[in-house]
């Protein structure tokens, strides 16, 4: 199509198209003119048009589809974690912890209500002292500083904002935790995919991303969401070696499962790294509504993070901070958290074994969810399972690149009892069998 544009710079062209999209002149699905055509019409360099289209893509206004061109994006809601509203189906795609395994905060909250006034330290001294010991594991840096934010996503957003500029590149695991992916995209940064295998982030993928010029790397050392992969000691050492060649790249280690993880921590933050941060959220074991995460980082990064907090919330509620400290230092609560960890691991292992027995091999991994590879399209399997009363989550939204999309489900099964586990495993195997020759009676034929 022909669009009479008026801009001459990348920002001018992008602003012109943005205004037309917002006014509804360019509707979702509209094919934009090719870079070559726009450059010829406006008498500008092609790279100027490429930069304009990239700005619009980073803002979520357009989608680049390779040889199919660039189209106006459909501004539908992005995928999120949580329960699906208004469904009568059994929802096994939530990504939530079990609410019955979240510790009761009532007693801890009652001891956490001393008023705090302007000018007092923004971090509770008791929580800071405890967190320094908790966060220092495997960090080869003695000068770490502690920052408290309103959850891990808040920390990642502020860490990137204090270190990057719009359109800078960020290395993300592929598939990727939804919250990290959305934070990068809404911040206007370019997401560069790094493949994940059974041992976590791949070395070749990280090396390629660094050579492509990423300014930050976000890595999940264990209980990767959605795959459940955890870094082996050998993989972590190899990743540290690659990162050592880029000491000023910001390395963010999101150890989100921490106290619940059944895998040992193998850190990617080595002694050569000058810009680094490790984040641990409380949401998985104290509940999402705790909205608190602790970040350990180098002094420069901590200073930048503190500056990013200043114009906004300034500090996280001291009531929440003290309640958190009271809970995580309570022996009975820690025993409950350990029991929850065993429960999640046990239920996931039971379901993985049930699927494997039915000819659909699955590794239980670590974390709240199971990543299930399928021999049939995930969308078709999802529809079959809906007919059988189940609501599952396709793996597609977790992928940055489409190479492996369409062949995975991410299931949250830790609240299923033995009977429900058997029923879902039977239904999933039967759904795969109904869609693919060679699978009969819920089992793959030899």
N, C-alpha and C positions, 0 to 999 in steps of 0.2 A: 504494500500500500504506500501511498505518498502522503507524507506529513510535512507541512510547511513550517519548518523549525526556524527559530531566530537566533539561537545561541551560537557562539563561536568558540568558546572554551569548553572544557569537559564539564565544569560545574554549571555553565550556562545551558548547555544542551540537556544535562540531567535535570536542571530546574525546570526547563521548558516542558520536558516530557512528564515530569512529576506533576506539574500543575494540570496538564491535560488528563492524566490518569485520575487525579483527585477530583476533577470536575466531571468525570464520567465520559469524556470525549473518547478516551481509549479504554475500552471495556476488557475484562479478563478474557484471555485467549487471543487478543489482537496481536497479529504478527507485526513487529516493528521492521522498518526498512533495514536492509543489510548495512553493515559498517561501510562497505565500499560505496553504496548509494548515498548514504548520509554525508560521507566525506566529500564526495563529488559535488553534491548539491550545495554544501556550505563552503566549499573551498578550504577545508581544513585537513590536517593530517589524519590518517586512519587511526593512529594511536590515541588521538584526542577523542574520537568516537568510542573506541574500545574502553577508555577510561570512564566515559560518561555512562555507558551501558553497565560497566562494573559497579559504579556508584549506585545505580538503580537496583542492580541485583543484590548488593549488600544491604540495601534498605528493604529488600523483600518485595519490591514493586514489579520486577520483571524476572523471568526465568530464562537462562541461556540453555538451549537444547541442541548444541552442536550444529550439525548440518541442517537441522530443522529450524534454525533461526532463534531469535529472541522474542518472547511473547510476554504480554502483560500478565502478571501473576494473578491467580485467584486468591483473594485475600480472605481465605478461610482460616479458622482457628487452627493453630499449630497443635501437634500432639502433645499431651501432657501425661504425667503419672496420675494415678488415682482411679477411683471407682467411676464406671460409666453411669451417667444419670438415666433414669427412666427406662430401666431394663428389667425384664422378668427372668432373664437368663442367669445362670450361676457364673459369676464374674471371676475368672482366673487369670486376669491380665492386669491387676491393679498396681503391682509393684509396691504394695504397702506392707509394713510390718504387721504382725498380729497384735491387735489392740489389747488382747487379754494378757500379753507378755510385756507390756509397757509398765514400768514401775509406777505405783501410786505416788504422786508428788505431794500429797496433802501434808504429811508431817514435815517434810523438808521445806515446803513453802511457808509453813507457820514459823519457821526459824529464820526466815530470809527477808523480813519486812522492815528493817531499819531504814528510815528515810535517808536518801542521798541527795545532796544539794549541788548546785553548779560550782565548779571549781575543784571538786574532789577527783581523785584518780578515776579514769574511765574504766579501768579494769580492777575488779575486786582483788585485793592483794592475796587473799587465800587461794582463789582460783588461779591466779597467775603463778603462784609458787608451785601448786600442784601440777599445772599444765606444763611448766618448764621441764619437770622430770618426765612427764608422760610423753611429751612431744620429741624429746631429745634422742630417742632410740635410733641408732644407726646414722645420726646426723654428725658428720665430721666437722662441725662448726660449733665452737664454744660461745660465739657471740650472738646466738639466736635471741630474738625478741618475740614476745607474745602479743597477738592482737585478737580481740574478740569481735565477731561480726554476727549478723542476723542470719546465720546459716551458711552452708558451703557455697551456694550460688551467689550470695551477696559477696562473699570473699573473692570468688573468681572474677566477678564483674569488676570489683574495685581494684583487684590486682592487675587485671588487663588494662583498665582505664589509666592507672598511674604509670604504666610502662609503655603503652602502645599508642599509636595514632590510628585514625580511621584508615581502613584499607590495608593495615599491616596484616601479615599472615600468622596464623596460629596453627600448630600441629595438634590434631585431635585423633584419638583412636577411632578406627572404623571397623565395626560399628561403634557408636558413641553413646554415652549417657545423654539423654534428651536435654537435661537442664544445661549442661555445658555447651552443647550444640546451639541451643537457643541463645545463650548468653553471648556466644561469639558472633552469631549472625545479627542479633539486635544491636550489638555494639558497633557494627559496621566493619568488622574484621573479616579477613578471608580465611575460611577453614580449609586446611590442607590435610587430607586423610592419611593416616598411618595404619596399615593393616594390623590386625590382632590375630594371634593364633593361640594354641593351647597354653603357651607360656607368657601370654600378654603381648604388649607392644613389640613389634618386630624391629630388629636392628636395621635391616635394609630399608624398611619404611621410614624409620626415624632419620637415617642418613640422607635419604632422598629429600625429606621434608626440610632438613637443615640446609642442604645444598640449594633448595628452592627459595631460601631466604626467610624462613619463619623467624619471628621475633620472640615467640613464646611456645612452650610445649606443655600440654596438660596430660598427665599420665596417671592412671589408676594402678597402684602397685599390687592390689589384691582385690578379690571379689568384683572384678570388672563388670559393670552394668552395660550391656545386657548379657554378656557371654559367661560370666562367672570365672573367667581366667584370672590366675595370679602369677606374678613374675616369679620365675625360678631364680635361684642365686646366680646361676650362670648367665641368664638373660639380663638380669639387673646389672651385673658387672659389665657385660658387653655394651649395654645402653649408657652406662656411666662413662665408658671409654669414648664412645662417640660424642657424648655431650661435652666431655672435657676439651674437645677441640673448638667448642663454642661457649666459652665461659660467661659471656654476657647475655646469652639467651636466657630469658626468664623460664625457669623450670618450676611448674606447679604440680605437686604431688597430692592427689585427692584420695586420701585414705579414708573413704567414707564409711567403711564397714568396721574398722578398727576393733573395738572390744568384742564384736560378734564374729569376727573372722576366724575361721578354722585354719587359715593358711599363715605361715610365718611372713613377716614383713621383710621384703628385700627392696631397699631404697634405690632410686635412680639419681639421688642427689649426692654427688661426689665432692671431694675437697677442692677441685678446680672450679666449681660453680660459684660465680660471684652474685648471681641473682637467682634466688630460689625461695620457695614457700611450700610448707606442708600444711594441709588443711584436714582437720578432723571434725566432722559434724556430729551432733548428738542425736540427730533425727531418727536414726535406725534403732537405737536402743533406749532412748528416753522419749521418743515420739516426735513426729514431724512438727507438732505445735510448740515444741521447745524453742525452735527458731534460734539456735545458737550454734556457732562453730568456733573452734579455736584454731588460729593460724600461727605457726612458728616460721620465722623468716629471717633473712639477713637484715642488718640495721637499715640499709638504704631502702630496701623494699618495705620494711616495717614503717619507716618514716613516710614513704609515699602512700602506703595504705592508710595511715593515720590522717594524712591530708585529705584523702578521698572521703574519709568518714566525716570530716569537719562540717561541710555544708549540708549534710543530710541528718542522719540520726544522731551523730556525734558519739553516742555510746549505746551499747546494748543494756537493757534494764538490769540494774544490780540485783533486783529481785530474782530475775532469771539466772543471773550468774551465781548467786549464793545458793539458789535451789539446786542448780546443776552440781555445784561443789558438794553440797550435802548428800546428794544422791550417789555420785560416783565414788565418794569416800566412805559410803555405808557398806559394811561387809555383807549385810543381808541383801541389799540391792545388787551388789556385784555378783552375789551367788545367783540371784534371779536372772541377771543378764547372761551369766554363763549357761544357765539352764535354757534360756531362750536361744542362745547360739547352738546348743546341742539339738534343740528341737528343729530349728530351721535346717541344719545340716542333715538331720535324720530323715525328715519328711522329704526333702529334695532327693536324697539318695534313694529312698524307697520308690519314689515316682520314676526316677531315672532307671532304676533296675526293672521296674514294671514295663516301661517302654522298651528297654533293651531286650527283655524276654519276648516281647511281641514283634521283634524284628525292626525296631526303630532305635538304633543305638544312640544313647545320650550320656554325656559326662555330667555328673552333678555339679562340678565346679564349686564355687563359693558364693555366698550372697543370698538374697531373698528370692531370687528367680532361677528358672531353668531356661537355657537356650536350646531349643529343639530343632535340629536340622531335619528337613523333610525331603522325601523323594518325589513330592508333588508340589504344585504351586500353593503357597501359603494362603493366598486369598480364597482359593477353592476349598482348602481344608477348613478355613475359618467358616465358610458358609455351611459346609457339611456339619461342623460341630454346633453351629447355631441351631440347626434343625434337631440336634440331639440335646439341646438345652444348655449349651456352654457358650460363654463369651470369652474368646481368647484374643491375644494381641499379636498381630503380625510383626515381623521383624523389620519391615521396610522403613519405618520412620527413624530407625536407629542408624541407618547407613548414610554416609556422606556421598559415596559413589554407588552407582547402581549395579556394579559387577556381580555382587552376590545377593542382591535383594530378591525377594520373592520366594525364598526357600527356607524361611525360619519362622518359628513362633517363639515368643517369650512368655513363659507361663509362671504364674505365682500360685504355687500349689501347697504351701506349707500349712495351710489351715484345713486341708482335706484329711478326713479320717481314712482308715484302711479301705472301707467299702467305697467311698467316693474316689479314692485313688485308683482302685480297680476299675470302677465304672469309666472314669475319664480316660485311663490308659486303653481300655477296650474301645471306647468311642473314637479316640484319636487313631488307633491302628485301623479300625473299621473305616474311618473317613479316608485314610490314606489308601486303603484297599479298594474303596469304591471309586477312587480317582485314578488308580494306576494298575494296569495288569501285572500279575506276578505277586500281588498281595491278596491273600484269601483268608477269610475267617479270622481276621485280626493279626495274622502272622505272614511274614514274607516267605514265599515259597522258594525253595532252592532251585 
